[in-house]
Amino acid sequence: MTNPDYLIAPVVTEKSAKGNANGIYTFKFTKNISKTEIKSLIEKQFGVHVKSVNTLNTKPKARRVGKYPGKTKTYKKAIVTLQAGETIEI
């Protein structure tokens, strides 16, 4: 759990940017991390208090590079809600 490699990247989209104003942030994590581990990792790394964590596992999508078929990588998407008045600089 102390490994910072669990956090892949923040999700930066129009939908997630609207949530940032309300204290809701979206992150990509590796698939083998639990909600409680996500909560403690975000609290340690950003110095905030997490109210709730919602997660979903993405599925691989079929893609091609030229004539070679393949699939995209899967990850766990976490939607983190912070306590009122707290923010994260992304």
One Martini backbone bead per residue (centre of mass of N, CA, C, O) as a GRO file, in nm:
protein
   90
    1MET     BB    1   0.052   0.065  -0.014
    2THR     BB    2   0.320   0.253  -0.021
    3ASN     BB    3   0.298   0.252  -0.320
    4PRO     BB    4   0.290   0.511  -0.569
    5ASP     BB    5   0.215   0.324  -0.834
    6TYR     BB    6  -0.098   0.314  -0.820
    7LEU     BB    7  -0.091   0.594  -0.933
    8ILE     BB    8  -0.129   0.715  -1.253
    9ALA     BB    9  -0.377   0.941  -1.296
   10PRO     BB   10  -0.554   1.196  -1.378
   11VAL     BB   11  -0.873   1.288  -1.484
   12VAL     BB   12  -0.906   1.495  -1.788
   13THR     BB   13  -1.221   1.633  -1.821
   14GLU     BB   14  -1.513   1.788  -1.841
   15LYS     BB   15  -1.656   1.624  -1.621
   16SER     BB   16  -1.426   1.640  -1.403
   17ALA     BB   17  -1.409   1.955  -1.394
   18LYS     BB   18  -1.691   1.998  -1.270
   19GLY     BB   19  -1.628   1.834  -1.004
   20ASN     BB   20  -1.393   2.008  -0.885
   21ALA     BB   21  -1.581   2.240  -0.774
   22ASN     BB   22  -1.719   2.007  -0.564
   23GLY     BB   23  -1.487   1.793  -0.465
   24ILE     BB   24  -1.451   1.609  -0.732
   25TYR     BB   25  -1.230   1.338  -0.812
   26THR     BB   26  -1.035   1.180  -1.079
   27PHE     BB   27  -0.874   0.853  -1.099
   28LYS     BB   28  -0.603   0.643  -1.181
   29PHE     BB   29  -0.563   0.292  -1.120
   30THR     BB   30  -0.481   0.009  -1.027
   31LYS     BB   31  -0.655  -0.296  -0.993
   32ASN     BB   32  -0.505  -0.379  -0.691
   33ILE     BB   33  -0.699  -0.167  -0.538
   34SER     BB   34  -0.861  -0.031  -0.273
   35LYS     BB   35  -1.061   0.194  -0.121
   36THR     BB   36  -0.893   0.229   0.141
   37GLU     BB   37  -0.624   0.276  -0.008
   38ILE     BB   38  -0.712   0.523  -0.165
   39LYS     BB   39  -0.781   0.703   0.072
   40SER     BB   40  -0.497   0.701   0.212
   41LEU     BB   41  -0.331   0.797  -0.035
   42ILE     BB   42  -0.471   1.073  -0.078
   43GLU     BB   43  -0.426   1.185   0.209
   44LYS     BB   44  -0.113   1.171   0.200
   45GLN     BB   45  -0.039   1.310  -0.080
   46PHE     BB   46  -0.253   1.582  -0.040
   47GLY     BB   47  -0.370   1.663   0.248
   48VAL     BB   48  -0.665   1.531   0.286
   49HIS     BB   49  -1.020   1.473   0.325
   50VAL     BB   50  -1.209   1.186   0.279
   51LYS     BB   51  -1.541   1.095   0.227
   52SER     BB   52  -1.539   0.933  -0.064
   53VAL     BB   53  -1.537   0.616  -0.265
   54ASN     BB   54  -1.557   0.547  -0.613
   55THR     BB   55  -1.563   0.252  -0.826
   56LEU     BB   56  -1.417   0.129  -1.145
   57ASN     BB   57  -1.386  -0.109  -1.404
   58THR     BB   58  -1.225  -0.135  -1.684
   59LYS     BB   59  -1.237  -0.221  -2.022
   60PRO     BB   60  -1.121  -0.358  -2.292
   61LYS     BB   61  -1.033  -0.232  -2.609
   62ALA     BB   62  -1.045  -0.253  -2.940
   63ARG     BB   63  -0.740  -0.226  -3.133
   64ARG     BB   64  -0.536  -0.071  -3.392
   65VAL     BB   65  -0.203  -0.118  -3.554
   66GLY     BB   66  -0.276  -0.139  -3.838
   67LYS     BB   67  -0.275  -0.493  -3.861
   68TYR     BB   68  -0.268  -0.495  -3.542
   69PRO     BB   69  -0.422  -0.637  -3.294
   70GLY     BB   70  -0.580  -0.513  -2.983
   71LYS     BB   71  -0.561  -0.379  -2.646
   72THR     BB   72  -0.640  -0.203  -2.392
   73LYS     BB   73  -0.587  -0.090  -2.091
   74THR     BB   74  -0.653  -0.152  -1.764
   75TYR     BB   75  -0.845   0.009  -1.494
   76LYS     BB   76  -0.902   0.208  -1.205
   77LYS     BB   77  -1.169   0.414  -1.124
   78ALA     BB   78  -1.169   0.708  -0.911
   79ILE     BB   79  -1.417   0.870  -0.709
   80VAL     BB   80  -1.340   1.157  -0.518
   81THR     BB   81  -1.462   1.280  -0.209
   82LEU     BB   82  -1.447   1.568  -0.034
   83GLN     BB   83  -1.443   1.771   0.197
   84ALA     BB   84  -1.552   2.060   0.281
   85GLY     BB   85  -1.323   2.302   0.138
   86GLU     BB   86  -1.152   2.103  -0.032
   87THR     BB   87  -0.846   2.076  -0.233
   88ILE     BB   88  -0.685   1.996  -0.552
   89GLU     BB   89  -0.390   2.021  -0.727
   90ILE     BB   90  -0.364   1.957  -1.095
   0.00000   0.00000   0.00000
